[in-house]
Amino acid sequence: MSIDPIANFISSIKNGYLAKKAEVKVPASKFKENLAKVLVKEGFLENVKTEKIKNQFVENLILTLKYEGKKPVLTDIQRVSKPGLRVYLGKTKIPKVLGGLGIVVMSTPEGLMTGQEAKTKNLGGEAICKIW
């Protein structure tokens, strides 16, 4: 078991795409659910649902992966900020991923959003991951 649940979440998505699965189940948390909703809004995932496990107090997130034909929509996803090294970026330091083809997911005072949304709202924050 890893100490970084967000890295486990990202690895589950990557491995699901590599194995050409339709859905991936991951343990639920509010942060992971919000991150999945950002990925759905940006078109990297098809859908996200919450599943309650019977006779237990835990939940799973069911992530429906998105494909164009047989090719995955998501090429790669990388964790930027880690528990041992947090990466905080000001509004002027938010990078473009692959010249604007990808996105950076930021944790801002107004919640999780893409780097582009954070720039337009003049917000900085913690860079969570890069996706393309």
N, C-alpha and C positions, 0 to 999 in steps of 0.2 A: 504494500500500500504506500502510495506517495503522499508527501506532505502538501502538495499543491493540487487541490481539486480542480482548478481551472485548467491546468496542464493536462490532467486526466480527461477532462471534458473535450479539450482540443484533440488529444490523441484518439479518443473514441470516434470523433467525427472523421478524422483523417483515415483511420483504419477501416471505418465503415465504407468510405468511398473507395479505398484500395481493394476491399473485398467485394465491391459492387453490391452492397446490401441496399435494401429499400428503406429500412428503418434501423435506428440505433437507440438503445435504452441506456440512460445514464441516471445516476442518483440526482434527485432534484434539490435545488436551492433557489432562492429568489434571484441571486446574482446570475446563476446559470440560465434561469428562465428568461431574464431580461437580455442576456447575451444572445440566446437563441432567437428571441424576438427581433433583435437587430439584424441577425443573419437572415431571417425570413424576410424582413422588410427590404433588405438589400439584394435579395434574390439568390442567396447561397444555400438556403434550405427551403424545402417545400412547405413544411408545416411543423408546429411544435404542440404537443399535447401533454397534459399531466395525467399520470395514472397512479391511483392510490392502491397500495398493496393490501390485500385482505388481512385482517387480524393484526395489522401492524400500523405504526404511526408514521411510517416513511412513505415517500412518494418517488416515482420515477418520471423522468421526462422522456417522451417518445419523440425523437427527431426524425422526420421524414426527409430523406436525402433527395436532392434534385439532380436530374440528369437531362442533357440535351441529346436525344437519341440514346446511345450507349456511353456517351462521354460525360464524365462528371462536370458539373458547373464549377465547382471549387477546385482550383489547381493546387493550392497550398495554403496552410494557415500556420502562423508561427506565434508563439508566446513572446511578448516583448518584456513586460514587467514581471519579475519573478519574486517570490517571497524574500530571497536574499539580496535582491537588487531591484528596487522599485525605480521605475522610469517615469518621471513627471515632466510634462512638456507645457510650456506657455503657449498662448494662442498663436504666436508668430513662429513657433518651432515645430508645429505639427507637420510631419512629412507627407509627401505624396508617395503612394505605393505604386511602383511600376508606371510612373508618369501619369497617374490618375486612373489606371485600369483597376487597381485594387483599393482597399479601404484600410484605415486604421480605426480600431474601436477604442474609444476613450471613456474613462470613468470620470465624469465631471460632477460639480455640485448639483446639477440638474438631472443626473442619472446617466445611464449608458447611452452613447450616441456615436456616430461616425465622426472622424476627424473633420470632415467638411462641414457637418452640422455645428460642431464645436467652434470652428472658425467663424461661421456666419453669426453665431450667438456671442462671439468674443469671449469664449471660455477656454481655459486650459484644464489640464487634469492628468490622470495617470493613463499611460498608453497600455492597454491590455493585450491586444494582439493585432497582427497584420494579416490580411486576407487578400488573396488574388486567385 
